[in-house]
Amino acid sequence: MTQIFTIGKVIQIRSSPLKINRLAFIETEEHIRQVIQMLDWLYPNARENLRQAACLHDIGKKIYLQSDFTQRDKRLTQQKLRDDFYQSANGGETFTAEEAIQRYLAFLKQGHAKPFPVYQNPEGENSPITEVRYQLDPPFGQHAAMIERTDLRGVVDGQLDYVHTLIQLHHNFQVDKLVAAAAEYGEDIINDLYCLITADQEASRWAEFVVQTLEKGAEKPEGRFRFSEFSIEPVSSPEENLRKDAHVQGQVTLKASHCPALSEWAFVVDYYVTDCDFLTPELRERKRGGKKR
């Protein structure tokens, strides 16, 4: 098991359109586990190099943390984070989920949370705010683009460049880079990239569905996600398996309605929650007094 908790996903939980009252956090390794299992379910015949790319696709979220988040914490050096990801750390360094969450809340207060109020009448002088959207910066940098070949361990011989390219491209849709990758590796890499992105997006979407449902968020994703050819939907409502302090585990059984050959599958999500309040005094004033110029 890893000893250093790093945040892979942050989910905003609203009590109303004007207020985020809770945040949910999914560990980097937990999100990767979800993506691997989603890939295995949707693409049981996936090649080994694609599966290895899935196993490593978000390692950058762990090892390339922003300095505003790490605050020069010696536990959070790139080498220690990398060793912890591969579970090869020699020391007893720990950085718990609770520490990571508190550090992230402090990180947001350093200008990494940006509100975007939405007005009932965008052109009105005194139009009330109907909702507030927040951009919460992640604690890591450009995690896919920053990955180096030396960050990737255990890749099948002769496949390092291929896996590295897949990881770098899974958040990059520039045509010139896709064409260059296809020219070098053939259409296999485009097919593998599609599968990796599909598994990543489906895992992220259904994790949020479980979290929003169990935490009774005001906004819930729809019960069907038509992102890919599978048209995945839940068989029943998400269930809570565990709730102990900040730690929650839930699950939802999914089916791929456009691919009946795939059996139903229980998708499990581990996450941590904390209370928060992002309705700033300035926005409270705007809510009462209308739009200020």
matplotlib code that plots the C-alpha trace (Angstrom):
import matplotlib.pyplot as plt

x = [0.0, 1.1, 2.1, 1.9, -1.7, -1.9, -5.1, -6.1, -9.7, -11.6, -15.4, -17.5, -20.6, -23.3, -26.1, -27.5, -26.5, -24.9, -22.8, -20.3, -20.5, -18.4, -15.5, -14.7, -11.2, -10.1, -6.5, -4.4, -3.8, -7.5, -8.5, -5.9, -7.3, -10.8, -9.5, -7.7, -10.8, -13.0, -10.6, -10.6, -14.4, -14.9, -11.9, -11.1, -8.9, -6.8, -3.1, -0.6, 1.0, -2.4, -3.0, 0.4, -0.4, -3.6, -1.6, 0.7, -1.4, -1.8, 1.5, 2.2, -0.5, 1.6, 5.1, 4.6, 2.9, 2.8, 5.2, 2.2, 0.8, 4.0, 5.2, 8.8, 7.6, 10.5, 8.1, 6.8, 9.9, 9.6, 11.9, 9.9, 6.6, 7.8, 9.1, 5.9, 3.9, 5.9, 5.8, 9.6, 10.1, 12.7, 11.8, 8.7, 7.4, 3.7, 1.3, -2.2, -5.5, -6.4, -3.1, -3.5, -7.0, -6.0, -3.0, -5.3, -7.8, -4.8, -3.7, -7.1, -6.8, -3.6, -5.6, -6.3, -10.1, -11.7, -15.5, -17.5, -21.0, -23.8, -26.4, -30.1, -29.8, -26.2, -26.9, -29.0, -27.5, -29.0, -29.6, -29.3, -26.8, -28.4, -25.4, -21.7, -19.2, -15.8, -12.6, -10.5, -6.9, -5.5, -2.5, -0.4, 1.0, 0.4, 0.6, 0.4, 2.6, 5.3, 5.8, 9.4, 10.4, 12.4, 9.2, 7.9, 9.0, 8.1, 7.1, 7.4, 10.7, 10.6, 7.3, 8.5, 8.3, 4.8, 3.5, 5.1, 3.4, 0.0, 0.2, 1.3, -1.5, -4.4, -5.1, -3.8, -5.9, -3.7, -4.1, -0.4, 0.6, -2.0, -0.9, 2.8, 1.9, -0.1, 2.7, 5.2, 3.2, 0.3, -3.4, -3.0, -2.0, -5.1, -7.3, -5.4, -5.7, -9.4, -9.7, -7.6, -9.5, -12.8, -11.8, -10.5, -13.6, -16.1, -14.3, -14.2, -17.8, -19.2, -17.0, -18.6, -22.1, -21.5, -20.1, -22.8, -25.5, -24.2, -23.3, -26.8, -25.3, -27.7, -26.4, -26.1, -24.8, -27.5, -28.1, -26.8, -23.5, -23.3, -19.6, -18.7, -20.2, -21.1, -23.8, -23.2, -26.0, -26.6, -28.6, -29.6, -28.9, -25.4, -24.9, -22.7, -20.4, -18.5, -18.4, -15.8, -14.9, -13.9, -13.5, -16.4, -16.7, -19.6, -20.5, -22.8, -23.6, -23.3, -24.3, -23.3, -26.7, -25.2, -22.9, -25.1, -22.2, -20.6, -21.9, -23.0, -20.2, -19.9, -17.9, -16.4, -15.2, -13.2, -13.1, -12.7, -15.0, -14.6, -16.9, -16.1, -17.8, -16.9, -19.6, -17.3, -18.5, -18.2, -20.6, -22.9, -23.2, -23.8, -26.5, -28.3, -27.7, -27.5, -24.7, -22.0, -20.0]
y = [0.0, 3.6, 5.7, 9.1, 10.2, 12.4, 13.8, 12.5, 13.9, 16.6, 16.6, 19.6, 18.8, 21.5, 22.1, 24.7, 26.4, 29.1, 27.1, 24.3, 22.8, 19.7, 18.4, 14.8, 13.6, 10.5, 9.3, 9.1, 5.4, 4.8, 6.6, 4.6, 1.4, 2.4, 3.1, -0.2, -2.1, -0.1, -0.9, -4.6, -4.6, -2.7, -4.1, -7.6, -8.2, -5.1, -5.5, -5.5, -2.2, -0.5, -1.9, -0.8, 2.7, 2.6, 1.5, 4.5, 7.1, 9.5, 8.9, 12.6, 13.6, 12.1, 13.1, 16.6, 18.4, 22.2, 24.0, 26.0, 22.6, 20.9, 23.9, 22.4, 19.4, 17.0, 14.1, 15.3, 15.3, 13.8, 10.9, 9.9, 10.3, 8.2, 5.5, 5.5, 5.1, 2.0, 1.0, 0.9, 3.5, 2.7, 5.1, 5.4, 8.7, 9.2, 11.8, 10.9, 11.7, 14.1, 16.0, 16.1, 17.5, 20.2, 21.1, 21.4, 23.7, 25.9, 25.7, 26.9, 30.0, 31.0, 32.1, 28.6, 28.9, 31.2, 32.0, 32.6, 34.0, 33.5, 36.3, 35.9, 38.7, 39.1, 42.6, 43.8, 46.3, 44.7, 41.2, 38.5, 35.7, 32.4, 30.2, 30.3, 28.0, 27.5, 26.6, 24.7, 24.3, 20.8, 20.4, 19.0, 20.4, 19.3, 15.7, 14.0, 16.3, 16.4, 12.7, 11.5, 8.0, 7.7, 8.0, 4.8, 1.5, -2.1, -1.5, -4.4, -4.5, -2.4, -0.7, 2.2, 4.8, 3.6, 3.6, 7.0, 8.4, 7.1, 8.7, 12.0, 12.0, 11.0, 14.7, 16.1, 16.3, 18.3, 17.0, 17.3, 15.2, 12.5, 12.4, 12.1, 9.3, 7.4, 7.9, 6.4, 3.6, 3.0, 3.0, 0.8, 3.8, 5.7, 2.7, 2.3, 6.0, 5.9, 2.9, 4.6, 7.9, 6.0, 4.1, 7.2, 9.3, 6.5, 5.8, 9.5, 10.0, 7.1, 7.9, 11.3, 9.7, 7.5, 10.4, 12.9, 10.4, 9.2, 12.8, 14.0, 16.7, 19.2, 18.4, 14.8, 13.5, 11.9, 8.2, 7.4, 8.4, 8.4, 9.2, 6.1, 3.3, 1.4, 3.7, 2.7, 3.1, 2.0, -1.1, 0.4, 3.3, 3.5, 1.9, 2.8, 0.1, 2.0, 5.4, 5.9, 9.5, 11.1, 7.8, 6.5, 3.6, 3.2, 1.2, 1.1, -1.8, -0.9, -2.3, -1.5, -1.3, -1.2, -4.2, -7.0, -9.4, -7.6, -8.8, -6.4, -5.1, -3.6, -0.4, 0.5, 3.9, 4.9, 8.6, 11.1, 14.1, 17.3, 20.3, 23.6, 27.0, 28.7, 31.4, 34.3, 37.5, 39.4, 36.9, 37.0, 40.8, 40.4, 37.9, 40.3, 43.5, 42.5, 42.8, 45.2, 47.1]
z = [0.0, -0.6, 2.3, 0.7, -0.3, -3.3, -4.8, -8.2, -8.4, -6.6, -6.8, -5.9, -3.9, -3.8, -1.4, -3.8, -7.0, -4.9, -2.5, -2.5, 1.0, 0.6, -1.4, -2.2, -2.9, -4.8, -4.4, -7.5, -7.2, -6.6, -9.8, -11.7, -10.2, -11.4, -14.9, -15.1, -14.1, -16.5, -19.3, -18.4, -18.4, -21.6, -23.5, -22.2, -25.1, -24.6, -25.5, -22.6, -23.7, -23.5, -20.1, -18.9, -20.2, -18.1, -15.0, -15.4, -17.1, -14.1, -12.3, -13.1, -10.7, -8.0, -8.8, -10.4, -7.5, -7.5, -5.2, -3.7, -2.6, -1.4, 0.6, 0.5, 2.5, 2.3, 2.3, -1.1, -3.2, -6.7, -5.9, -2.7, -4.5, -7.4, -5.1, -3.2, -6.4, -7.2, -3.5, -3.3, -0.7, 1.9, 4.6, 6.8, 5.2, 5.5, 4.2, 5.1, 3.3, 6.1, 5.7, 1.9, 2.3, 4.7, 2.5, -0.5, 1.3, 2.2, -1.4, -2.6, -0.4, -2.2, -5.2, -6.7, -6.4, -8.9, -8.7, -11.8, -10.8, -13.3, -13.3, -14.0, -16.5, -17.6, -18.9, -15.9, -13.5, -10.4, -11.7, -8.9, -9.0, -9.9, -9.4, -8.9, -10.7, -9.3, -11.0, -8.4, -9.6, -9.2, -6.8, -9.7, -12.9, -16.6, -15.5, -18.9, -20.9, -18.1, -17.9, -18.8, -19.9, -16.7, -14.7, -16.2, -14.7, -15.5, -19.1, -21.5, -23.3, -26.5, -25.6, -23.5, -26.3, -27.3, -23.7, -23.0, -26.2, -25.2, -21.7, -23.1, -25.6, -23.3, -22.5, -25.8, -28.9, -31.2, -34.7, -35.5, -32.6, -33.3, -37.0, -35.9, -33.5, -36.2, -38.7, -36.3, -34.8, -37.2, -36.5, -33.4, -31.3, -32.3, -31.4, -28.1, -27.3, -27.9, -25.5, -22.8, -23.0, -22.9, -19.8, -18.2, -18.9, -18.0, -14.7, -13.8, -14.7, -12.7, -9.7, -9.7, -10.1, -7.0, -4.9, -5.8, -5.1, -1.8, -0.6, -1.8, -4.0, -5.5, -9.0, -10.1, -13.4, -15.6, -15.1, -18.6, -20.1, -23.9, -24.1, -26.1, -28.1, -24.9, -23.6, -19.9, -17.3, -13.8, -12.9, -9.6, -7.3, -5.8, -2.4, 0.5, 1.7, 4.3, 6.1, 8.7, 9.6, 6.3, 4.4, 2.3, 0.0, -2.4, -5.4, -8.4, -10.7, -14.3, -17.6, -21.2, -22.9, -26.4, -25.7, -24.1, -24.4, -21.4, -18.1, -15.4, -13.2, -9.7, -9.9, -6.5, -5.4, -2.4, -1.5, 1.3, 2.1, 4.0, 4.7, 3.2, 2.3, -1.0, -0.8, -0.2, 1.5, -1.8, -3.4, -0.5, -0.9, -4.6, -3.9, -1.6, -3.4, -7.0, -9.5, -8.6, -11.1]

ax = plt.figure().add_subplot(projection="3d")
ax.plot(x, y, z, "-o")
ax.set_aspect("equal")
plt.show()
